[in-house]
């Protein structure tokens, strides 16, 4: 009996579990993460100190009644929230290196691609970066805290009104993933209404704060500034639109098209991995079962990006960064995480696909490293 008890204690006692040995990969990851965070902080404070005040930022400063240094410094905790959120989303997709890839991919964007509406970096106090951080955080909490996600999304729309375009995307995701205790149609409707109500409450609370601070005349003028963006515009020619979008990749158009095709192919491989691997708990119609293999937060991110892209296509705008900043910063970096997921999967299939996976990884590292170098150069150029 004594030996049985001792054996049982040996199996279940947490104090006797052997700690995981730290490997070279762990050390490398810690070093790369530390360097990447240092780059983020360096760029943040470089932009804070040397970037000139743009017209869009000046309008925000007039509303905030704050010195430019103070307003920009207040963005730092939101930038930290964005980094953490993207890392968590990437880690969920394919482990910690995918999370690291998502954090790196923020720096791949050429934020100065719009010559008439430049966004110098994360510390610019225009509200777009705050909205992006709240949008990314809403993706993170959506699987378990739906109402909190709705509140974060509503708050994001307070800082950048066009973030309201993401709301239908979240509702589509909720339709695909009803609450565990509410599979009936009526319960699904209640779930959607609860989410929309929480979003509206957060958005309305933010608007009331602006109204109390600005007064009715100034608040009306602020609203009037955004309303024309939703009125019909002459469209930019469809063949010209890709050139405007690809300017945000640092490279010439032809090089960017090739790089984008490579990146989307790699990311698409990672997404396909979701759909081809069944889940143990799958029940229901086949099409719905397959759709639910992609996590709810990725459905919300994908639908939100599609809605942003559709709006921009018909908006008539020739600037792409500032109006789409929440989607560009909170969702586009996840493409890198998906590309890593695709490469990681192909390495395990067979020799041919392992070669393709290795090429994915090499190309991904080279492209993002060059883009990071260009971002560093830009950060110290006024």
HELIX and SHEET records of a PDB file:
HELIX    1   1 UNK A    2  UNK A   12  1                                  11    
HELIX    2   2 UNK A   14  UNK A   16  5                                   3    
HELIX    3   3 UNK A   24  UNK A   50  1                                  27    
HELIX    4   4 UNK A   55  UNK A   64  1                                  10    
HELIX    5   5 UNK A   68  UNK A   73  1                                   6    
HELIX    6   6 UNK A   76  UNK A   94  1                                  19    
HELIX    7   7 UNK A   96  UNK A  105  1                                  10    
HELIX    8   8 UNK A  106  UNK A  108  5                                   3    
HELIX    9   9 UNK A  128  UNK A  142  1                                  15    
HELIX   10  10 UNK A  146  UNK A  159  1                                  14    
HELIX   11  11 UNK A  161  UNK A  165  5                                   5    
HELIX   12  12 UNK A  166  UNK A  176  1                                  11    
HELIX   13  13 UNK A  185  UNK A  214  1                                  30    
HELIX   14  14 UNK A  216  UNK A  227  1                                  12    
HELIX   15  15 UNK A  228  UNK A  230  5                                   3    
HELIX   16  16 UNK A  238  UNK A  246  1                                   9    
HELIX   17  17 UNK A  247  UNK A  249  5                                   3    
HELIX   18  18 UNK A  253  UNK A  276  1                                  24    
HELIX   19  19 UNK A  286  UNK A  291  1                                   6    
HELIX   20  20 UNK A  296  UNK A  315  1                                  20    
HELIX   21  21 UNK A  325  UNK A  330  1                                   6    
HELIX   22  22 UNK A  333  UNK A  346  1                                  14    
HELIX   23  23 UNK A  351  UNK A  379  1                                  29    
END                                                                             
